[in-house]
């Protein structure tokens, strides 16, 4: 049986036809890209780092990358469906800076295949209160709500707090990113729900891992059994090589 949208949705689609989220070309379905823009995406497949999810070259299976062997992250494992390229950057910036929450269902379609098993609680990376005030929403929390509904796993957006208004991480070296986030997060777990829990930390993009590590550190210290990370995309640097 072919599903037919309700009459109201049919009228809406006629008056305001769905558009490509990147180029605004008319599409058949909402929350998607046109065929040309779809080809601009780069999905992460094996071989990739078995810890930080960065794509690998010159190997035929998943394994830890050179960076993860040299500097093991505090989080257990990272998951992401996409490489963070220019096209994904435009979508992510629109999602978090320009009231683009309508893009959430599209991101969920891509992320749902990367959601790890055996998670007990979903925790979004928090915004400082001032940035939340200026933006009016936390993009990581909005993603987390979609993932919580899809997985039927509880989300706690208030468990992790950002208590330090850090400067933008963009264009900072890896060392400065870590320094920038020192003592930036605290856990407020009055009900002790973290004890021995597997946490799925949600953010939009994984770059150096500094933010994920800073969050994972306080979550583990507060009693979490493990912390995995799920993002829309994984940034890739040119010299991120194999061991």
N, C-alpha and C positions, 0 to 999 in steps of 0.2 A: 504494500500500500504506500502510495506517495503522499508524504505529508504536505498539506496545503496550509499556509499561514492563515491566521484569522483575518476576517475582512478588514478590521482596523489596521492591522500591520500591512496588509496589501495596499491599502490607500496611502499609508505613510510611505511605503517604499516607492509608490508611484509619484507622490508629490516631492519626497526627499529621498531619492534613490541612494543606496549605499555607495560609499566612495572608498577608494584605496586609501589606506591610512598614511601612505607616503606621498603619492603624487596627486591624489584627489580624482583620479580616473574613476568612472562609474564601474561598479562591480556587481556581480549577481548576488553576493551575500555580504552582510555586514561583518565587521570585525575581521577583515582579511586584507590582502594585498592583491593588486592586479598581477597578471602573469609576468610582466616585465620587472616589476619591483620584487616579486618573489624570487627571481633569479639573483637578486643582489644580496640575499641572505646567505650566510654560510653556517650550516648546522654542524655541530661538533659530533663527530663519530670516532670510533676507534681507528687508529691508535691514539690514545690520549693519556695524560698523566692520571694515574689511578688515585691520586690524592687531590690535586688542585684543578683537574679537568682541562688543563691547557692542551691543545692539540700537539701531537708529537710527529716528528719526521724520522725517517731512516730506521724505523722499528716496525714490527708487524703485530704488536699486541700492547695492551695497556700496561703501563709500568710507571713508577715514580719518576718525575722529571729531575733534572740536575739540581734545580733550585730547591725542590722539596727534600731531596737527599741531603743537601748541604744545610738547609735551614727548615727543618720540619715544622709545618704550621701547628698551631695549638688546636684548631678545629680538626675533626677526624677526616672529613672528606667533603669536597665541593662538587656541586652538580649545576650544570647550565646547558641549555639546548643550543645556544648560539654564540658565535664569535662576535665580539664587540667591534663592528666595523662602522663606517660612516652612516650607512642606512639605519642600522640598529640604534646608533647614537641619536639620530634625529627622532626616532620613535620614543626612546627612553626620555629624552629631554622634554618632548611634548607631553609625555605622561606625567612627569613630576613637576614641571615648571609652568605649564600652560593649560592647566585644568583639563588634561587629556585622559581622565579616568575611564572614558568609554573604550580606551584601548586595552583595558584590563582583561576582558574575555579573550582577546586575541593572544595576549601573552600567556594566559592560562593554557590555551590550546597547545602552545609550544612547550610549556614547562611541565605539563602533566606527565609526560613520558619520562621526565628526569627526577620525579619525586621519589626519594628513597623509601624503602620499607621500614617497618618497625620504628616509627616515630611516635612519641607520646604527647608532645606539645609543640606548637608552632609559636615562634617568637620573632617579631619583625625587628630589624635594626631601627632604633628610635631616632627621632629628630630632637634637637634642643628646642626648648619651649619657644624661643624667639623665632627660630626658623619655621616651626609649626604655625606660629601666629601669623607670619607673613605669607606662608603658603596655604594655610588652612587645612591641609591634610598631609599625611605621611604616606608616600607612595609605597613604601615597603609594607606598611600595615594594610593598605588596600589590597596589595597582592596577596598578603597572608590571609586575608578574609576569604578571598576567592579559593585559595588552596585549601583552607580549612573546610569550606563548604564542599569542595570536591572530594576530599579525603575523609571527611567526618572526624577529623582530629581537632581537638580544642586549640584555639589561639588565645594567647594572653599578651595583648599589646602594651600592657602596663608593667609587666614583670621586669623589663630592662629599661633603665632610664639613662638618658644622656645628660650629664650634669655639667659638662664643660662645652662652651660654645666654641668649637674648633673652627679654624680657618678651612677654606676649601682645600681638598686633597689634590685637586688638579695641578699638574706640572710640578709637584713636589717629588723629590727623590724618595726611594723606598725608606731610607733612614728617617727622613723628615716626616714621612707619613706616620711612622710608628711614634715618633716623638710628639707629633701633633695630637695623637690620640691617647697619650699617657693620662691615666686617671679620668678619662672622659666618660666612662660608663660605670653604673652601679646596678646591683640587683636588689629589688625590694620584694622579697618572697616571704611575706608574713604567714602564709598558709603552708609553707614548706612543700610546695608542689613540685619543686625541681629535683628533690631527692631521688637519685637513681633514675632520672628520666632521660630519655633520648630526645634531644632538642633539635628541631629544624629551624635554623636561623634564616630569615628571608631578607634579601636586599635586591636592588635592581641590577647592579653590576659588580662583579668581582675583579678587582684590578691587581693591586699588590698583595691583597689579603690582610692589610693592616687593620681595617675596620673589623673584619670577620674575626681576626685573632684577638683583638681587644675585647670584643663581645664574648667570644668563646672563653677567654681567660676568666672573666668574672662569673660567667654561668657555671663553669666547671668548679670554680672555687666555692660557689654557693650550693653545690651538691649534684649538678647534672652528671649523668653517666657518660654522655658523649654529646658532641655538638657537630651536626652536619650543616652545610651551607647550601642554599638553593638560590640562584639568581637567574635573571633573564638571559644574561650574557656574560661571557668570560673575556676579559681583555687579554690580548696576546702581544708580547713584545718580541722584537726581531731576534733577540739573542736567548730566548727561552728554549734551551736545547735539551737533548737527551743526555743521560749519564754516560 
